[in-house]
Amino acid sequence: MKALRKGQTMVEYIIIVCLIAVSLIAVFTYLSRAIGKKTAGATGALSAEEGDKAKAAAESISEDSLKNLGED
């Protein structure tokens, strides 16, 4: 009788661990999507503002100054 009880306890622990694992997977999936959306929004905003500034700065540099970059 004691062996059956021990086996039942082990099955209960396995069920609890599986439920926790499934819950964690669901939470991580939800959070990763939310974090991904926030990161994409921030990246898009930075790309629009900073990208325009970097493009303008890069276009203002002449090719001659790039060729002579190491000759200072």
PDB file with one MODEL, atoms N, CA, C and O in Angstrom:
MODEL        1
ATOM      1  N   MET A   1       0.823  -1.195   0.000  1.00  0.00           N
ATOM      2  CA  MET A   1       0.000   0.000   0.000  1.00  0.00           C
ATOM      3  C   MET A   1       0.868   1.261   0.000  1.00  0.00           C
ATOM      4  O   MET A   1       0.537   2.262  -0.636  1.00  0.00           O
ATOM      5  N   LYS A   2       1.988   1.187   0.730  1.00  0.00           N
ATOM      6  CA  LYS A   2       2.876   2.340   0.802  1.00  0.00           C
ATOM      7  C   LYS A   2       3.537   2.616  -0.551  1.00  0.00           C
ATOM      8  O   LYS A   2       3.773   3.773  -0.897  1.00  0.00           O
ATOM      9  N   ALA A   3       3.836   1.564  -1.315  1.00  0.00           N
ATOM     10  CA  ALA A   3       4.454   1.731  -2.633  1.00  0.00           C
ATOM     11  C   ALA A   3       3.491   2.420  -3.591  1.00  0.00           C
ATOM     12  O   ALA A   3       3.916   3.242  -4.402  1.00  0.00           O
ATOM     13  N   LEU A   4       2.202   2.099  -3.513  1.00  0.00           N
ATOM     14  CA  LEU A   4       1.209   2.750  -4.363  1.00  0.00           C
ATOM     15  C   LEU A   4       1.093   4.237  -4.031  1.00  0.00           C
ATOM     16  O   LEU A   4       0.956   5.074  -4.924  1.00  0.00           O
ATOM     17  N   ARG A   5       1.148   4.554  -2.742  1.00  0.00           N
ATOM     18  CA  ARG A   5       1.054   5.957  -2.310  1.00  0.00           C
ATOM     19  C   ARG A   5       2.268   6.749  -2.801  1.00  0.00           C
ATOM     20  O   ARG A   5       2.146   7.903  -3.212  1.00  0.00           O
ATOM     21  N   LYS A   6       3.448   6.105  -2.749  1.00  0.00           N
ATOM     22  CA  LYS A   6       4.670   6.760  -3.200  1.00  0.00           C
ATOM     23  C   LYS A   6       4.600   7.038  -4.704  1.00  0.00           C
ATOM     24  O   LYS A   6       5.018   8.102  -5.159  1.00  0.00           O
ATOM     25  N   GLY A   7       4.080   6.099  -5.460  1.00  0.00           N
ATOM     26  CA  GLY A   7       3.920   6.284  -6.900  1.00  0.00           C
ATOM     27  C   GLY A   7       2.911   7.377  -7.214  1.00  0.00           C
ATOM     28  O   GLY A   7       3.102   8.157  -8.147  1.00  0.00           O
ATOM     29  N   GLN A   8       1.840   7.432  -6.435  1.00  0.00           N
ATOM     30  CA  GLN A   8       0.829   8.466  -6.630  1.00  0.00           C
ATOM     31  C   GLN A   8       1.423   9.850  -6.358  1.00  0.00           C
ATOM     32  O   GLN A   8       1.145  10.798  -7.092  1.00  0.00           O
ATOM     33  N   THR A   9       2.226   9.967  -5.322  1.00  0.00           N
ATOM     34  CA  THR A   9       2.866  11.243  -4.999  1.00  0.00           C
ATOM     35  C   THR A   9       3.794  11.678  -6.128  1.00  0.00           C
ATOM     36  O   THR A   9       3.833  12.856  -6.483  1.00  0.00           O
ATOM     37  N   MET A  10       4.542  10.732  -6.691  1.00  0.00           N
ATOM     38  CA  MET A  10       5.453  11.047  -7.790  1.00  0.00           C
ATOM     39  C   MET A  10       4.674  11.559  -9.003  1.00  0.00           C
ATOM     40  O   MET A  10       5.098  12.517  -9.649  1.00  0.00           O
ATOM     41  N   VAL A  11       3.554  10.937  -9.314  1.00  0.00           N
ATOM     42  CA  VAL A  11       2.721  11.367 -10.440  1.00  0.00           C
ATOM     43  C   VAL A  11       2.165  12.768 -10.179  1.00  0.00           C
ATOM     44  O   VAL A  11       2.103  13.591 -11.091  1.00  0.00           O
ATOM     45  N   GLU A  12       1.767  13.035  -8.953  1.00  0.00           N
ATOM     46  CA  GLU A  12       1.265  14.367  -8.615  1.00  0.00           C
ATOM     47  C   GLU A  12       2.347  15.424  -8.813  1.00  0.00           C
ATOM     48  O   GLU A  12       2.075  16.500  -9.346  1.00  0.00           O
ATOM     49  N   TYR A  13       3.564  15.126  -8.389  1.00  0.00           N
ATOM     50  CA  TYR A  13       4.673  16.067  -8.578  1.00  0.00           C
ATOM     51  C   TYR A  13       4.949  16.298 -10.067  1.00  0.00           C
ATOM     52  O   TYR A  13       5.202  17.428 -10.484  1.00  0.00           O
ATOM     53  N   ILE A  14       4.899  15.247 -10.852  1.00  0.00           N
ATOM     54  CA  ILE A  14       5.131  15.374 -12.295  1.00  0.00           C
ATOM     55  C   ILE A  14       4.050  16.241 -12.933  1.00  0.00           C
ATOM     56  O   ILE A  14       4.349  17.073 -13.791  1.00  0.00           O
ATOM     57  N   ILE A  15       2.807  16.055 -12.524  1.00  0.00           N
ATOM     58  CA  ILE A  15       1.709  16.868 -13.057  1.00  0.00           C
ATOM     59  C   ILE A  15       1.906  18.336 -12.688  1.00  0.00           C
ATOM     60  O   ILE A  15       1.700  19.218 -13.522  1.00  0.00           O
ATOM     61  N   ILE A  16       2.301  18.601 -11.454  1.00  0.00           N
ATOM     62  CA  ILE A  16       2.537  19.984 -11.018  1.00  0.00           C
ATOM     63  C   ILE A  16       3.668  20.609 -11.821  1.00  0.00           C
ATOM     64  O   ILE A  16       3.553  21.751 -12.264  1.00  0.00           O
ATOM     65  N   VAL A  17       4.757  19.877 -12.014  1.00  0.00           N
ATOM     66  CA  VAL A  17       5.892  20.392 -12.787  1.00  0.00           C
ATOM     67  C   VAL A  17       5.468  20.677 -14.227  1.00  0.00           C
ATOM     68  O   VAL A  17       5.865  21.696 -14.794  1.00  0.00           O
ATOM     69  N   CYS A  18       4.678  19.806 -14.819  1.00  0.00           N
ATOM     70  CA  CYS A  18       4.201  20.025 -16.191  1.00  0.00           C
ATOM     71  C   CYS A  18       3.304  21.257 -16.281  1.00  0.00           C
ATOM     72  O   CYS A  18       3.415  22.029 -17.233  1.00  0.00           O
ATOM     73  N   LEU A  19       2.427  21.450 -15.314  1.00  0.00           N
ATOM     74  CA  LEU A  19       1.563  22.630 -15.313  1.00  0.00           C
ATOM     75  C   LEU A  19       2.375  23.915 -15.178  1.00  0.00           C
ATOM     76  O   LEU A  19       2.092  24.909 -15.846  1.00  0.00           O
ATOM     77  N   ILE A  20       3.381  23.890 -14.314  1.00  0.00           N
ATOM     78  CA  ILE A  20       4.248  25.061 -14.158  1.00  0.00           C
ATOM     79  C   ILE A  20       5.003  25.328 -15.454  1.00  0.00           C
ATOM     80  O   ILE A  20       5.128  26.480 -15.871  1.00  0.00           O
ATOM     81  N   ALA A  21       5.505  24.280 -16.092  1.00  0.00           N
ATOM     82  CA  ALA A  21       6.255  24.447 -17.342  1.00  0.00           C
ATOM     83  C   ALA A  21       5.372  25.040 -18.434  1.00  0.00           C
ATOM     84  O   ALA A  21       5.802  25.948 -19.147  1.00  0.00           O
ATOM     85  N   VAL A  22       4.162  24.548 -18.575  1.00  0.00           N
ATOM     86  CA  VAL A  22       3.243  25.071 -19.587  1.00  0.00           C
ATOM     87  C   VAL A  22       2.899  26.528 -19.286  1.00  0.00           C
ATOM     88  O   VAL A  22       2.826  27.350 -20.199  1.00  0.00           O
ATOM     89  N   SER A  23       2.691  26.846 -18.022  1.00  0.00           N
ATOM     90  CA  SER A  23       2.398  28.230 -17.637  1.00  0.00           C
ATOM     91  C   SER A  23       3.564  29.149 -17.964  1.00  0.00           C
ATOM     92  O   SER A  23       3.361  30.243 -18.489  1.00  0.00           O
ATOM     93  N   LEU A  24       4.777  28.720 -17.661  1.00  0.00           N
ATOM     94  CA  LEU A  24       5.960  29.529 -17.950  1.00  0.00           C
ATOM     95  C   LEU A  24       6.146  29.738 -19.449  1.00  0.00           C
ATOM     96  O   LEU A  24       6.509  30.831 -19.887  1.00  0.00           O
ATOM     97  N   ILE A  25       5.900  28.707 -20.226  1.00  0.00           N
ATOM     98  CA  ILE A  25       6.012  28.833 -21.683  1.00  0.00           C
ATOM     99  C   ILE A  25       5.000  29.857 -22.200  1.00  0.00           C
ATOM    100  O   ILE A  25       5.329  30.681 -23.053  1.00  0.00           O
ATOM    101  N   ALA A  26       3.779  29.806 -21.687  1.00  0.00           N
ATOM    102  CA  ALA A  26       2.755  30.762 -22.116  1.00  0.00           C
ATOM    103  C   ALA A  26       3.139  32.190 -21.735  1.00  0.00           C
ATOM    104  O   ALA A  26       2.980  33.111 -22.535  1.00  0.00           O
ATOM    105  N   VAL A  27       3.642  32.372 -20.523  1.00  0.00           N
ATOM    106  CA  VAL A  27       4.038  33.710 -20.070  1.00  0.00           C
ATOM    107  C   VAL A  27       5.201  34.229 -20.900  1.00  0.00           C
ATOM    108  O   VAL A  27       5.180  35.379 -21.338  1.00  0.00           O
ATOM    109  N   PHE A  28       6.218  33.400 -21.122  1.00  0.00           N
ATOM    110  CA  PHE A  28       7.373  33.830 -21.910  1.00  0.00           C
ATOM    111  C   PHE A  28       6.982  34.151 -23.350  1.00  0.00           C
ATOM    112  O   PHE A  28       7.517  35.089 -23.941  1.00  0.00           O
ATOM    113  N   THR A  29       6.062  33.388 -23.915  1.00  0.00           N
ATOM    114  CA  THR A  29       5.599  33.654 -25.275  1.00  0.00           C
ATOM    115  C   THR A  29       4.892  35.005 -25.340  1.00  0.00           C
ATOM    116  O   THR A  29       5.135  35.798 -26.249  1.00  0.00           O
ATOM    117  N   TYR A  30       4.025  35.256 -24.378  1.00  0.00           N
ATOM    118  CA  TYR A  30       3.307  36.533 -24.349  1.00  0.00           C
ATOM    119  C   TYR A  30       4.278  37.692 -24.150  1.00  0.00           C
ATOM    120  O   TYR A  30       4.200  38.698 -24.855  1.00  0.00           O
ATOM    121  N   LEU A  31       5.190  37.553 -23.193  1.00  0.00           N
ATOM    122  CA  LEU A  31       6.133  38.635 -22.914  1.00  0.00           C
ATOM    123  C   LEU A  31       7.084  38.874 -24.077  1.00  0.00           C
ATOM    124  O   LEU A  31       7.428  40.020 -24.368  1.00  0.00           O
ATOM    125  N   SER A  32       7.512  37.811 -24.743  1.00  0.00           N
ATOM    126  CA  SER A  32       8.439  37.999 -25.860  1.00  0.00           C
ATOM    127  C   SER A  32       7.761  38.748 -27.005  1.00  0.00           C
ATOM    128  O   SER A  32       8.395  39.564 -27.673  1.00  0.00           O
ATOM    129  N   ARG A  33       6.495  38.478 -27.231  1.00  0.00           N
ATOM    130  CA  ARG A  33       5.766  39.217 -28.269  1.00  0.00           C
ATOM    131  C   ARG A  33       5.620  40.684 -27.877  1.00  0.00           C
ATOM    132  O   ARG A  33       5.821  41.572 -28.705  1.00  0.00           O
ATOM    133  N   ALA A  34       5.271  40.938 -26.618  1.00  0.00           N
ATOM    134  CA  ALA A  34       5.093  42.318 -26.158  1.00  0.00           C
ATOM    135  C   ALA A  34       6.411  43.074 -26.206  1.00  0.00           C
ATOM    136  O   ALA A  34       6.453  44.224 -26.644  1.00  0.00           O
ATOM    137  N   ILE A  35       7.481  42.440 -25.760  1.00  0.00           N
ATOM    138  CA  ILE A  35       8.796  43.081 -25.783  1.00  0.00           C
ATOM    139  C   ILE A  35       9.244  43.305 -27.223  1.00  0.00           C
ATOM    140  O   ILE A  35       9.838  44.337 -27.533  1.00  0.00           O
ATOM    141  N   GLY A  36       8.967  42.359 -28.092  1.00  0.00           N
ATOM    142  CA  GLY A  36       9.319  42.510 -29.501  1.00  0.00           C
ATOM    143  C   GLY A  36       8.619  43.694 -30.145  1.00  0.00           C
ATOM    144  O   GLY A  36       9.222  44.433 -30.923  1.00  0.00           O
ATOM    145  N   LYS A  37       7.346  43.873 -29.819  1.00  0.00           N
ATOM    146  CA  LYS A  37       6.601  45.009 -30.370  1.00  0.00           C
ATOM    147  C   LYS A  37       7.157  46.330 -29.853  1.00  0.00           C
ATOM    148  O   LYS A  37       7.301  47.288 -30.613  1.00  0.00           O
ATOM    149  N   LYS A  38       7.466  46.381 -28.565  1.00  0.00           N
ATOM    150  CA  LYS A  38       8.027  47.615 -27.991  1.00  0.00           C
ATOM    151  C   LYS A  38       9.390  47.916 -28.598  1.00  0.00           C
ATOM    152  O   LYS A  38       9.691  49.067 -28.914  1.00  0.00           O
ATOM    153  N   THR A  39      10.211  46.892 -28.760  1.00  0.00           N
ATOM    154  CA  THR A  39      11.541  47.079 -29.337  1.00  0.00           C
ATOM    155  C   THR A  39      11.437  47.537 -30.788  1.00  0.00           C
ATOM    156  O   THR A  39      12.188  48.410 -31.221  1.00  0.00           O
ATOM    157  N   ALA A  40      10.521  46.957 -31.527  1.00  0.00           N
ATOM    158  CA  ALA A  40      10.340  47.355 -32.923  1.00  0.00           C
ATOM    159  C   ALA A  40       9.885  48.806 -33.025  1.00  0.00           C
ATOM    160  O   ALA A  40      10.329  49.541 -33.906  1.00  0.00           O
ATOM    161  N   GLY A  41       9.009  49.211 -32.131  1.00  0.00           N
ATOM    162  CA  GLY A  41       8.556  50.602 -32.136  1.00  0.00           C
ATOM    163  C   GLY A  41       9.681  51.566 -31.817  1.00  0.00           C
ATOM    164  O   GLY A  41       9.819  52.604 -32.465  1.00  0.00           O
ATOM    165  N   ALA A  42      10.487  51.227 -30.816  1.00  0.00           N
ATOM    166  CA  ALA A  42      11.614  52.091 -30.445  1.00  0.00           C
ATOM    167  C   ALA A  42      12.649  52.135 -31.556  1.00  0.00           C
ATOM    168  O   ALA A  42      13.194  53.197 -31.859  1.00  0.00           O
ATOM    169  N   THR A  43      12.921  50.998 -32.159  1.00  0.00           N
ATOM    170  CA  THR A  43      13.897  50.941 -33.246  1.00  0.00           C
ATOM    171  C   THR A  43      13.423  51.753 -34.447  1.00  0.00           C
ATOM    172  O   THR A  43      14.212  52.457 -35.077  1.00  0.00           O
ATOM    173  N   GLY A  44      12.155  51.655 -34.755  1.00  0.00           N
ATOM    174  CA  GLY A  44      11.603  52.421 -35.865  1.00  0.00           C
ATOM    175  C   GLY A  44      11.702  53.919 -35.626  1.00  0.00           C
ATOM    176  O   GLY A  44      12.032  54.680 -36.536  1.00  0.00           O
ATOM    177  N   ALA A  45      11.417  54.338 -34.405  1.00  0.00           N
ATOM    178  CA  ALA A  45      11.503  55.767 -34.085  1.00  0.00           C
ATOM    179  C   ALA A  45      12.940  56.254 -34.170  1.00  0.00           C
ATOM    180  O   ALA A  45      13.207  57.326 -34.713  1.00  0.00           O
ATOM    181  N   LEU A  46      13.859  55.473 -33.638  1.00  0.00           N
ATOM    182  CA  LEU A  46      15.269  55.865 -33.694  1.00  0.00           C
ATOM    183  C   LEU A  46      15.787  55.856 -35.125  1.00  0.00           C
ATOM    184  O   LEU A  46      16.560  56.731 -35.515  1.00  0.00           O
ATOM    185  N   SER A  47      15.373  54.888 -35.892  1.00  0.00           N
ATOM    186  CA  SER A  47      15.834  54.797 -37.275  1.00  0.00           C
ATOM    187  C   SER A  47      15.385  56.004 -38.082  1.00  0.00           C
ATOM    188  O   SER A  47      16.145  56.528 -38.898  1.00  0.00           O
ATOM    189  N   ALA A  48      14.176  56.439 -37.862  1.00  0.00           N
ATOM    190  CA  ALA A  48      13.658  57.573 -38.620  1.00  0.00           C
ATOM    191  C   ALA A  48      14.399  58.857 -38.267  1.00  0.00           C
ATOM    192  O   ALA A  48      14.778  59.618 -39.158  1.00  0.00           O
ATOM    193  N   GLU A  49      14.609  59.103 -36.979  1.00  0.00           N
ATOM    194  CA  GLU A  49      15.241  60.349 -36.554  1.00  0.00           C
ATOM    195  C   GLU A  49      16.750  60.311 -36.746  1.00  0.00           C
ATOM    196  O   GLU A  49      17.319  61.167 -37.423  1.00  0.00           O
ATOM    197  N   GLU A  50      17.383  59.334 -36.160  1.00  0.00           N
ATOM    198  CA  GLU A  50      18.841  59.249 -36.190  1.00  0.00           C
ATOM    199  C   GLU A  50      19.353  58.842 -37.564  1.00  0.00           C
ATOM    200  O   GLU A  50      20.445  59.240 -37.970  1.00  0.00           O
ATOM    201  N   GLY A  51      18.565  58.053 -38.275  1.00  0.00           N
ATOM    202  CA  GLY A  51      18.976  57.633 -39.608  1.00  0.00           C
ATOM    203  C   GLY A  51      19.070  58.806 -40.570  1.00  0.00           C
ATOM    204  O   GLY A  51      19.987  58.881 -41.388  1.00  0.00           O
ATOM    205  N   ASP A  52      18.117  59.715 -40.463  1.00  0.00           N
ATOM    206  CA  ASP A  52      18.165  60.908 -41.319  1.00  0.00           C
ATOM    207  C   ASP A  52      19.382  61.767 -41.002  1.00  0.00           C
ATOM    208  O   ASP A  52      20.031  62.295 -41.905  1.00  0.00           O
ATOM    209  N   LYS A  53      19.690  61.904 -39.700  1.00  0.00           N
ATOM    210  CA  LYS A  53      20.863  62.695 -39.304  1.00  0.00           C
ATOM    211  C   LYS A  53      22.151  62.044 -39.801  1.00  0.00           C
ATOM    212  O   LYS A  53      23.039  62.725 -40.313  1.00  0.00           O
ATOM    213  N   ALA A  54      22.246  60.743 -39.648  1.00  0.00           N
ATOM    214  CA  ALA A  54      23.456  60.034 -40.083  1.00  0.00           C
ATOM    215  C   ALA A  54      23.610  60.093 -41.596  1.00  0.00           C
ATOM    216  O   ALA A  54      24.720  60.238 -42.108  1.00  0.00           O
ATOM    217  N   LYS A  55      22.503  59.981 -42.303  1.00  0.00           N
ATOM    218  CA  LYS A  55      22.556  60.050 -43.763  1.00  0.00           C
ATOM    219  C   LYS A  55      23.024  61.426 -44.222  1.00  0.00           C
ATOM    220  O   LYS A  55      23.851  61.535 -45.127  1.00  0.00           O
ATOM    221  N   ALA A  56      22.499  62.470 -43.601  1.00  0.00           N
ATOM    222  CA  ALA A  56      22.906  63.832 -43.963  1.00  0.00           C
ATOM    223  C   ALA A  56      24.384  64.058 -43.656  1.00  0.00           C
ATOM    224  O   ALA A  56      25.094  64.688 -44.441  1.00  0.00           O
ATOM    225  N   ALA A  57      24.848  63.548 -42.519  1.00  0.00           N
ATOM    226  CA  ALA A  57      26.257  63.703 -42.158  1.00  0.00           C
ATOM    227  C   ALA A  57      27.153  62.937 -43.122  1.00  0.00           C
ATOM    228  O   ALA A  57      28.214  63.427 -43.508  1.00  0.00           O
ATOM    229  N   ALA A  58      26.734  61.750 -43.511  1.00  0.00           N
ATOM    230  CA  ALA A  58      27.534  60.941 -44.434  1.00  0.00           C
ATOM    231  C   ALA A  58      27.584  61.574 -45.818  1.00  0.00           C
ATOM    232  O   ALA A  58      28.613  61.513 -46.492  1.00  0.00           O
ATOM    233  N   GLU A  59      26.495  62.173 -46.239  1.00  0.00           N
ATOM    234  CA  GLU A  59      26.468  62.802 -47.557  1.00  0.00           C
ATOM    235  C   GLU A  59      27.300  64.083 -47.596  1.00  0.00           C
ATOM    236  O   GLU A  59      27.761  64.493 -48.661  1.00  0.00           O
ATOM    237  N   SER A  60      27.492  64.710 -46.442  1.00  0.00           N
ATOM    238  CA  SER A  60      28.252  65.964 -46.413  1.00  0.00           C
ATOM    239  C   SER A  60      29.759  65.733 -46.444  1.00  0.00           C
ATOM    240  O   SER A  60      30.517  66.676 -46.670  1.00  0.00           O
ATOM    241  N   ILE A  61      30.205  64.505 -46.223  1.00  0.00           N
ATOM    242  CA  ILE A  61      31.634  64.190 -46.257  1.00  0.00           C
ATOM    243  C   ILE A  61      32.033  63.933 -47.707  1.00  0.00           C
ATOM    244  O   ILE A  61      31.401  63.139 -48.404  1.00  0.00           O
ATOM    245  N   SER A  62      33.071  64.603 -48.145  1.00  0.00           N
ATOM    246  CA  SER A  62      33.511  64.414 -49.533  1.00  0.00           C
ATOM    247  C   SER A  62      34.333  63.134 -49.657  1.00  0.00           C
ATOM    248  O   SER A  62      34.861  62.623 -48.670  1.00  0.00           O
ATOM    249  N   GLU A  63      34.430  62.633 -50.864  1.00  0.00           N
ATOM    250  CA  GLU A  63      35.195  61.409 -51.100  1.00  0.00           C
ATOM    251  C   GLU A  63      36.679  61.633 -50.861  1.00  0.00           C
ATOM    252  O   GLU A  63      37.376  60.715 -50.430  1.00  0.00           O
ATOM    253  N   ASP A  64      37.179  62.838 -51.132  1.00  0.00           N
ATOM    254  CA  ASP A  64      38.596  63.122 -50.915  1.00  0.00           C
ATOM    255  C   ASP A  64      38.958  63.032 -49.435  1.00  0.00           C
ATOM    256  O   ASP A  64      40.029  62.536 -49.086  1.00  0.00           O
ATOM    257  N   SER A  65      38.082  63.504 -48.578  1.00  0.00           N
ATOM    258  CA  SER A  65      38.380  63.427 -47.150  1.00  0.00           C
ATOM    259  C   SER A  65      38.363  61.981 -46.668  1.00  0.00           C
ATOM    260  O   SER A  65      39.083  61.633 -45.731  1.00  0.00           O
ATOM    261  N   LEU A  66      37.556  61.143 -47.292  1.00  0.00           N
ATOM    262  CA  LEU A  66      37.553  59.726 -46.936  1.00  0.00           C
ATOM    263  C   LEU A  66      38.822  59.038 -47.421  1.00  0.00           C
ATOM    264  O   LEU A  66      39.349  58.160 -46.738  1.00  0.00           O
ATOM    265  N   LYS A  67      39.314  59.426 -48.589  1.00  0.00           N
ATOM    266  CA  LYS A  67      40.546  58.828 -49.110  1.00  0.00           C
ATOM    267  C   LYS A  67      41.739  59.213 -48.249  1.00  0.00           C
ATOM    268  O   LYS A  67      42.650  58.407 -48.056  1.00  0.00           O
ATOM    269  N   ASN A  68      41.745  60.430 -47.734  1.00  0.00           N
ATOM    270  CA  ASN A  68      42.861  60.932 -46.933  1.00  0.00           C
ATOM    271  C   ASN A  68      42.606  60.792 -45.433  1.00  0.00           C
ATOM    272  O   ASN A  68      43.187  61.531 -44.638  1.00  0.00           O
ATOM    273  N   LEU A  69      41.773  59.885 -45.051  1.00  0.00           N
ATOM    274  CA  LEU A  69      41.363  59.744 -43.661  1.00  0.00           C
ATOM    275  C   LEU A  69      42.528  59.396 -42.743  1.00  0.00           C
ATOM    276  O   LEU A  69      42.603  59.917 -41.630  1.00  0.00           O
ATOM    277  N   GLY A  70      43.422  58.546 -43.173  1.00  0.00           N
ATOM    278  CA  GLY A  70      44.524  58.112 -42.324  1.00  0.00           C
ATOM    279  C   GLY A  70      45.742  59.006 -42.386  1.00  0.00           C
ATOM    280  O   GLY A  70      46.750  58.695 -41.752  1.00  0.00           O
ATOM    281  N   GLU A  71      45.694  60.087 -43.112  1.00  0.00           N
ATOM    282  CA  GLU A  71      46.864  60.940 -43.311  1.00  0.00           C
ATOM    283  C   GLU A  71      46.851  62.182 -42.435  1.00  0.00           C
ATOM    284  O   GLU A  71      47.326  63.230 -42.873  1.00  0.00           O
ATOM    285  N   ASP A  72      46.341  62.112 -41.245  1.00  0.00           N
ATOM    286  CA  ASP A  72      46.325  63.289 -40.358  1.00  0.00           C
ATOM    287  C   ASP A  72      47.573  63.435 -39.572  1.00  0.00           C
ATOM    288  O   ASP A  72      47.702  64.375 -38.787  1.00  0.00           O
TER     289      ASP A  72
ENDMDL
END
